[in-house]
Amino acid sequence: MNQTSKSTKLIFVLILFLMVSVSWAQQNDASYKRRVLEASEVDLLFSYYSQDGQNAAVTGGEGTEELTDATSSIVLRMPMNEDDILTVDVGLSAYTSASSSNVNPLDGGLNVTPFDASSGESRKDLLAYINPSYSHSSDDRNAIWSANAYFSSEYDYFSIGFGGSYTKLFNEKNTEITLSGKVFLDKWNAVYPIELRDGFFDDRITGNGTYNPIFSEFESENRNSYALSLSFSQILSQKLQGALFIDVVSQNGLLSTPFQRVYFSDFEDFYIDDFQLADNVEQLPDSRFKIPVGGRLNYYLNDLVVLRSYYRFYWDDWGISSHTASLEAPFKLTDKFTLYPTYRYYTQTAADYFYPKEQALSTDDFYTSDYDLSNYNAHQYGIGVQYKDIFTRAQVLNFGLKTINLRFSQYDRSDGLNAFIVTLGTTFVGN
C-alpha cells in the first residue's frame, strides 16, 4: 500500500472513528459506589474506502492511485469491577491497490504502463491489529489512569506499541487535564521496485546508454515513534465547552518508504514499454520532529442543534506547516435520530525534500515525489445519521442495541486525488 493511500486513509479514519469519552460517577454513600461502566458494550464498525488520482508515489509521482479498502473492527468494553474497564479493539483491513501493484509492473498485461494495475502480489494486502487497553478510576471519579498496547502486521510492515495516560478532573468536573504518552517500535520488511532488485534483467529496456541506477538497500529497517500529548478542557458556560491540546512527536529510523520511486533530472530515462525505470527510491532524513497544536469549541445552540468546531496548526522540521479547520452541526430530527452534516478544510506547505517527477538531482541528499509531502489543499464534505436508544429496547441475543451510525464523506484534493468513505457503526450493551 503506497504512502499516499495509507496517509489519506489514516486522515479519514481519524476523523470518522475518533471517540473520546470519560465516564465518572460520584460516591452516593459510604456503603455503595456506582460502577464506572455498568455493563459490557460492543462496537461493531465497518468502512469502505475508495480513491483515485494520477500522482502515485510508487511510480515517482505520476501514475494511477486507484485503491479500495474494506475495514472491519470489533471494540469490546468490559467492566472488571466498580473502578476498572478492559477494552479490546480488534480489526482487519483488506485493500486492493493499482498503485502498489506497480512495485512490480512486469507481471501482467501486454503493455507496461504506470496508469494500469499489474497482477502481482503487491496489489493487495491484509492488515490485522489488536489494541487492548485498561483504565482505572479513583473512588471519587476525579482521576483516571490508563495503559494500552498495540500490535499490527501486514506483508511489509510490523508495529508494536504501548502507552498510558493520566486524567485529572477539577472544579466539580468542569475542568479536565489529560497527559498521555505513546511509543511505537516498527519494523519494515523492505520491498523494493522490481528493477532495483539483485539479478534483475529484461531485454525490453530502451534508452540512451546503459541503465545504471544509484540505488543501494537501506542498512536499517527499524522505525521508532514517540509521542507526548497534553490536553485541557473546560466547561465555560451552560452552552459552551472548549478544549486545547498540544502534541510533541519524535520519529527516527527508516522514514522513507522503500518501494517509492524517484526520477532525476540529470539522468537518462529508461523504459520497458511505457513504464519508466527508477533512478532510485525516495531518500528522507532518519529523524522527524512534529508539533500539532489545536483546540475544539462546542456550542449548544438549542435543543435541536449543537455546533462543534475544530482547529489545528501543525509544524515539523521537514518544512511542512499545515492548518486544519472543521465544523460539525448535529441536528436532532427526533428523540432517536440525529443528522450530522460536516465540513473540513486542510492546507499544507511542501516538505523541503519534495520534487515532482524528474526535478530532483542525483546530487541531492534527500528527495521524494510523494504528493502527501507536496503543497496542496483539500476539502472534505460529509453527512451522517445516528439512531440512539438509551433504553436499548431492541435486543440481539443478550445485548441491547444502543446506537447505529451511518456516515458518508467525500474528499477532494487540489492535486487531483479524490476519495470517498462509507462507515457503519453499531453499539450494543449487555443486559
N, C-alpha and C positions, 0 to 999 in steps of 0.2 A: 504493500500500500504506500503510495508516494506521500511525501511530506505535506503537500498542499491538501490532499484528501484527509489525512489524519488531523491536520490543524483545523480545517474547516469543520469537520465533523465534531471535533472537540469543542469548538465555539458553540455549535448547536446544542450539543449535549449539556454543556454548562448552563446555557440559557434556559433550556426547557426542563431539565431534571433537577436543578439545584434547589434543594428544600432544606431550610434551616429552621428547626423547631426546638423550643425549650419548654419542658414540662415541669411544673412545680405545684406544690400544694402545701398549705400551712398545717401545722400540727393542731388538731382540733382539741385534744385534751391530753392529759398525762398518760392515758391508757391506750390511745388509738392514734395511729399515724397513717394518713392516706398514702396509698401507693403512688409512685411516680407514673407508672403505666398500669392501668387497671387490668388489661387483658392483652394477649398476643395480637399483633397486627401483621398482615401480609400485604405487601405491594407487588402487583404483577405489572410489569412495564414492557412495552413493545414499541419499536420505532422502525420506520422505513425511510431511508435517505437516498436521494439520487442527485447527481451533479453532472455538469458538462462544462467544457471550456477548451481553449486551444493553447494553453501555456504550460504544458506538463513539465515538471522539473526532471522527471525520469529521462526525457528526451531533450534536455538542455534548454527548456523554456519555450519550446514550440512542439505542439502535438496534442493529441486528444487527452482530456482529463475526465473522460466518462467513467463513472463509478456508481455502483449501487451497494447499499449496505443495509442489512437487517439485523437489529439488535434486540435481544430479549433478556430480561433480568427479573430476579425474584429477591425481594427485600423482606426479611423476617425480623420483627422486633419482639423480643420475649422478656417479660418481667421476671427477674431471677428472685427478687424479694421486694420489700417495700421501697428500697432505695436504688436498686441496680437494674440495668437494662442491657441485654445482649442483643446486638444487631448483626445480622449476617446478610451481606449483599453478594449474590452470585449471578454472573451473566455470561452470555455468549454473543459474539458479534461476527457475522459472516458477510464477506464482501466479494464482489466481482469487479475488477478494475481493468479497463482497457489501457490505462496509463501504465500501471505497474507491470502489465503483461509484456511491455516492451523493454523490460530488463533483458529479455532475450526475444528480440523481434523476429528471429530467423526460424522459428519452429512452427510456422503455419502461414499459409497464403502464398499465392504465386508472385505477388509484387510486394516488397517490404517497404512500409511507409509508417512514419510516426503518427499518422492520423487514423490508423486502424489498429484493432487489438490483435495480438498474436494468441496462440493457443497454449502457451507454456504454463508451467505450474504457478508462476508468479502472478497470474491473472486473478487468482482467488486465494483467500486465506480465511482462517478461523481464529479469532482471539477469544480466549477464555480467561475469566478473572474471578477472584473471590476477595471480599473486603469485609473481614469481621471487625467489630468494634464493641467496646464495653464502657458503660458510663455509670458513675456513682454520684448520687445527690446527697447532700448533707441533711441532717434531721430537720433543719429549718428551711430547707429548699433554697437557700441563698448561695450555695456553692455547688458546682458540678465539675467532676473530674472525668476525663475520658481517655481511652487508649485505643488505637486501631492498628491494623496491619493490612497489607495489600500484596496480592500476588497476581501476575498476569503473564500469559505466554502466547506468542504467535510464532510463525515459522522462522522469522529472522530476529526476534527480539524477546527478551525475558526481563521482567521487572519485579522487584521485591521492595516493599516499602513499609514504614512504620511511623507512628506519630502519637501525639497526645495533645490534650487541651485542658485549660482550666478556665471556668466561667464564674464570675462573682456578680451577684445582684445586690444593689443598694437601694436606699431611698424608697422603701416599700415596694421593691421590684420595679420601680420606674426607670432605673439606671442599670445597665449591664455592660460588663467589660469581659472580653474573652482574649486569652493569649494561647496560641497554638503553634505547634511545630510539626514538620514532616520531613522525612528522609526517604529518598528513592535511590536504590542501588541497582542499576540496569546493566544489561549485557547484550550487545549485538551479536548475532551470528552473521557476519558481514557477507552480503551477496552483492557481487559487482556486475556491471554490464558485461554481456557475453563476450564482446570484442576485447575486453581488458583482462580476461582470464588466461592463465597459463595454457599454452598449447593451441590457442585459437588460430585457425587458418580458414580462409574462404577465398576461392579463386574468382569470385564475382566482384572483388573490391576494385573500384575505379577511383582515379585521382592522379594528380601530378606527383611523381616521385614514389616514395615508399611510406606506407602507413607506419608511423612511429610515435605513439602517444607517450606522454611523460609520466604515466601512471605508475604508482607503487602502492602496495597494500598498506592499510593503516596498521601501525605497530600495536596499538591498544584498542580493544573493542568495548571498554567499560565507559559508562556514563553515570555520574552521580549528581543528584539534585538535593538541595537543602532549602527549606522554606520556613520562615518565621512570620507569623501573622498576628496583628493586634487589631481588635475591633471594639468600638464603643457605640452603644445605642441608648437612646433617651426618649422617653415619652414626654413630649414638650407641652402637650395640652390634651384635652379630651379628644381632639380630632387630628392631632399632628404627632407623628413619630419620626425621628431621624436616626441615622447611623453613619458612622465614619469608620474607615478601615485603611490599613497600610500593610503591605506585604514586602518582605525582603527575600529574594530568591537568588541563590548562587548555584551555578552548574559548572561541572568540569568533566573532562574526558572527551570521548568521541561525540562531538556535537554536529558533525557532518553526517549526512545520510549517504551510505556507501554506494547506492545504485543511482544517484542523481548525476547525470552527465553535465559537462561544461565544454563549450566550444570556444577556441581562442581566435582573436582577430589576426594574429601573426602566425597562424598555422595553415597549411594547405587543407582543403576539405577532401575527405574520402567518404565514399558511399558504397553501400550494397543496395542496388536498385534506387529507391528514393529515400533510403534511411541513411542519415549521416552518422559516421562512427565517432565515438567520443575522443576528445583530446585528453581529457582527464575526468575525474569525478570532482564534485564540489569540495573545496577546502575551506573550512571555517576555523576560527580560533578554538582552542581547547578549554576556554573558560567563558562564562557569560554571567553578568550581574544584572538583575531586573528589580525594578521598584514600581509596583502599581499602587496608586493612592486614589481613594474614591469615597463615595457616600450614597446613601439612599434617603429619600424623603417621601413618606406616605401620608396622604391627607384624606380623611374621612369626609367626603363631600356631603353625603346624605345617606339615607337608608338604602339607596339603590346603587350608588357609585362610590368607589374608592379610587383615588389617583395614586399610582405607585411610580415614582421616578428614580432614576439611577444615573450616576455619572462616574467615570473612571479615567484617570490620566495614567499613562504608562511610559516608562523610560527604561532603556537598557544601554549598556556600554558597547553595543554593536552599532549604535547610531539610530536606532528606531525610537520614535516617540509616537504616541497614539492617544486618541480621545474616543471614548465610548459614551453614548447617551441613549437612554431608552425610557419609554413611557408605557405603562400598562394601566388600563382603566376597566377593572372588573365591574360589570353591570349586572345587578341582581334581577333576573327575569321573574322568578317566583321564589318561594321559600326553599326550593330544592335545586333550581337551575340558575347558573351564573354564566354570563358571556364574558370572554376575555380577549378584547382587541389589544394588540401590542404593536409597537414600532421601535426599531433600534437603528441607530446610525453609528458608523465606525469609520475612522480615517487614521492613516498612519504614514509616516515618512519611510523612506527606503533605508535599509541597512547599508553601512559603508561598503559592504562586500558584494552587493547585488549588481549584476550586469545582465542586461538582455543578451540574447543569443549572439555570439561572435563579437562581443565588445570587450571582454576581459583579455588581458595579455598573459602570456605564459610566464612572464617575469613577476607578476603579482604574487604576493604571499597568500592572499585569501580571495576566494571568488565563489559565487553561486549564481545560478539562474533560476532559483526557486522563487516564484512570484509571491509566495507568502511573505517574503522579505523585501518586496518591492513597495513603491509608493502607490497606494490605492485608497479608495473609499468604498463603503458598502452600505446597502440598505436592506433591512430585514422587516418584513411585514407578516403579522400573524393573527390568527383568530382561534379561539378555543372555547369549549363549553364544558362546564363541570356540573355533575349531578352529585348532590350531597344529602345524606340522610343520617343525622346524628343518632337516630333511634334504630338504625340498621334493621329495618323491617324485612327486607329481602334477605333470604338465607340460602347459603350454599354449604351443604354438609353442616359442620358445626361453626361456621363463620357467617357473620352478618355483613352485607355489602354497605360500606360507609361512603365511598366516593367512586365516581368514574370521571376521568378526564380525557378529552379528545382534543388534540390541537393540530393545527397546520401552519407551517411557516414557509415563506418564500424568501430566498436570499439572492441578491444581485450585487455583483462586484464590478467595479469600474474597469477591471482588466478582462472582462468577458466571462468570468466564472459565474455560473448560475446554478442554484440548487434549491431543492425543497425537502422538507421532512414532515412526516406524519407520525404523531406519537399517541399512544393509547395507554392509559394507566388506571389501575383499579386498586382500591384499598379495602381489605376485608378485616373484620375484627372478630376475635374469638369470643364465644359465649361463655 
